[in-house]
Amino acid sequence: MTDTPASPTPPVHVNAASVRHFRYYDLLMAAFVAILLLSNIIGASKPSYVVLPDGSEWAFGAGVLFFPISYIIGDVLTEVYGYARARRVIWTGFAALAFMAFMAWAVVSLPPADGWPGQAAYEFVFGNSWRIVLASMTAFWVGEFANSYVLARMKLWTRGRFLWMRTIGSTVVGQGLDSLIFYPLAFYGLAGWPPEQLYQVVLSQWLIKTLWEAALTPVTYVVVGALKRREGVDVFDEGTDFTPFAAKV
């Protein structure tokens, strides 16, 4: 005779400070940091374009294709686990970005072995200036905390209803700040980035990221619902200290 598996515990409305242990929190943190780093390594510096019906070209940053997934994971973290635990993940991502920048600088600065032909390409791909590094880290920090704060506050205001409104609304604010900070701070005045292209990229980044969020809303609903059932929790940030610099959960 075999035991019948217990059905998942239904989510319970709890205060953020009253929960401690989760089964999937660390996996979401790992996915968040991985997507964040890969998006910054592979796609952040490359402008691409699409051809519009009138034959003109509309520029966008290549990293926009995958980076918004980190924002969706950030929404899931805040919605399920609360702002305080999302704050830990944001700081973890920030530390990972800082280490990535230091490692890239150290590796690129090392003299190449005689005969190795890849130094120029290596410097081009990984040798970001400290201006780009600063822009990336500043934009990430501001955008992610704005996204998490808006979503958590809207959850209280709506009493947990209208998840689609909260995820899209927080993305409009967070991704808007991210795009508005990163591209001008990183590339304004540089060769290959004329002002009109820079403005196009900022606007297209904001628009595409928001459309990404809207398009993946059904997936967000499924993931959030499954996590709430499996974790047996639905955190509302009542009494949470929303400062980005607090460490308490």
Residue, then its C-alpha position, 0 to 999 in steps of 0.5 A: m500500500t502506498d501513501t497518497p501524496a498530500s495536495p499542496t497547501p493553499p496560500v495563506h495571507v501572512n505578514a512578510a516578517s512571519v515566514r522563514h523557509f522556502r523551497y524555491y526561493d534560492l532557485l529563483m535567486a540563481a535564475f535571476v542572477a544568471i540572466l542578469l549577468l548573461s544579459n550584461i555580458i552578451g547583449a548590453s553593448k550591442p545596438s541592433y535594428v528592425v526595418l519598419p514598413d516605411g523602410s526606415e530602421w528602428a534601433f534597439g539594444a540587443g540585451v532587451l531580448f532576454f534582460p526583461i526575464s530578470y524583471i519578471i522573476g523580480d515580479v514573481l519574487t516580490e509577489v510571492y515572497g515579499y519586498a524584503r526577500a526580493r531586496r536580498v536578491i537585488w543586492t545579490g545581483f548587484a554584488a554579482l555585477a560588481f564582481m563581474a566588472f572586476m573580473a572582466w577588468a582583471v582578465v582583460s588587463l592581463p598581458p596575453a601569451d605570445g602569439w595569442p590572436g584574441q586580445a583585441a576581440y577580448e578587449f572589445v567584448f569584455g573591456n567595458s569602460w568604467r562609465i558603462v559599468l557604472a551606468s549598468m549597475t546604477a540603472f539595475w539598482v534603481g530600476e529593480f528597487a523601483n519595480s519591487y517597491v511599486l509592485a509591493r505597494m500596489k499589492l497592498w493598495t489592490r488587496g492582492r487583486f489585479l496581478w496583471m496591473r501590478t506586474i505591468g505597472s511596476t515594469v513601466v516604472g522600473q524598466g523606464l528608469d532602467s532604460l532612461i539611466f543606462y543608455p544616456l549614462a553609458f553612451y551619450g556623446l560616444a562615437g557610434w551613438p548619435p543622439e537620435q539613435l540613443y533616444q530611439v534605443v531608450l524608447s524602444q527598450w522601455l516599450i519592448k520591455t513593457l510589451w515583454e511583461a504584458a505578453l508573458t503575463p499568463v506565464t507569470y500568473v501560472v508561476v505565481g499561482a504554482l509557487k504560492r500553492r507549493e510554498g503555502v504562502d502569499v506575502f503582503d508587505e504590511g509593516t515592511d521597511f521599504t528602504p533599499f538598505a535594510a537587511k532585515v526580512 
